[in-house]
Amino acid sequence: MAGKWIFAGLPWWVTWVVIPVVLIVVFGGMIATALGFLVGLLFKVLIAAALIAGVVYLVRRVSGSSSSSKSDW
């Protein structure tokens, strides 16, 4: 790696503490936005799945209680 020699003379705490903190401070807003988008998307997918399952359940329950047979479709 070309960049490995940059960190060669530094103490361990600079590599493992300071650099990640600086990156989180600089890119924290972008990381938070991406995580918020992913959580929102997951929530919408779960809501859509629950709504579709509810509709399927209601349709099967209503069509199962009626006198029509399944061969009518």
C-alpha positions as CSV (number, residue, x, y, z in Angstrom):
1,M,0.0,0.0,0.0
2,A,1.3,3.4,-0.9
3,G,-0.2,5.2,2.1
4,K,1.0,2.8,4.8
5,W,4.3,4.6,5.2
6,I,2.4,7.8,6.2
7,F,1.2,6.2,9.5
8,A,4.5,4.4,10.2
9,G,6.1,6.9,12.7
10,L,2.9,7.8,14.4
11,P,1.7,6.6,17.8
12,W,-1.0,4.0,17.9
13,W,-3.6,6.4,19.4
14,V,-3.3,8.7,16.4
15,T,-4.0,5.9,13.9
16,W,-6.8,4.2,16.0
17,V,-8.4,7.2,17.8
18,V,-7.7,10.6,16.2
19,I,-8.1,9.7,12.6
20,P,-11.5,7.9,13.0
21,V,-12.7,10.8,15.1
22,V,-11.7,13.3,12.5
23,L,-13.4,11.3,9.8
24,I,-16.6,11.0,11.8
25,V,-16.6,14.8,12.5
26,V,-16.0,15.6,8.8
27,F,-18.3,13.0,7.3
28,G,-20.7,12.6,10.2
29,G,-23.6,14.5,8.5
30,M,-23.3,12.3,5.4
31,I,-23.2,9.1,7.5
32,A,-26.2,10.2,9.5
33,T,-28.1,11.1,6.4
34,A,-27.3,7.7,4.8
35,L,-28.3,5.8,7.9
36,G,-31.5,7.8,8.3
37,F,-32.4,7.0,4.6
38,L,-31.7,3.3,5.2
39,V,-33.8,3.2,8.4
40,G,-36.6,5.1,6.7
41,L,-36.5,2.8,3.7
42,L,-36.5,-0.3,5.9
43,F,-39.5,1.1,7.8
44,K,-41.4,1.7,4.6
45,V,-40.7,-1.8,3.3
46,L,-42.0,-3.3,6.6
47,I,-45.1,-1.1,6.5
48,A,-45.8,-2.1,2.9
49,A,-45.3,-5.8,3.7
50,A,-47.7,-5.5,6.7
51,L,-50.3,-3.7,4.6
52,I,-50.0,-6.3,1.8
53,A,-50.3,-9.2,4.2
54,G,-53.3,-7.6,5.8
55,V,-55.0,-7.1,2.4
56,V,-54.2,-10.8,1.5
57,Y,-55.6,-12.0,4.8
58,L,-58.8,-9.9,4.4
59,V,-59.4,-11.1,0.8
60,R,-58.9,-14.7,1.7
61,R,-61.1,-14.4,4.8
62,V,-63.9,-12.7,2.8
63,S,-63.7,-14.9,-0.2
64,G,-63.4,-18.0,2.0
65,S,-66.6,-17.2,3.8
66,S,-68.6,-16.6,0.6
67,S,-70.4,-19.4,-1.3
68,S,-68.4,-18.9,-4.5
69,S,-65.9,-21.5,-5.3
70,K,-62.2,-20.9,-6.2
71,S,-62.8,-22.1,-9.7
72,D,-64.8,-19.0,-10.5
73,W,-61.5,-17.1,-11.2
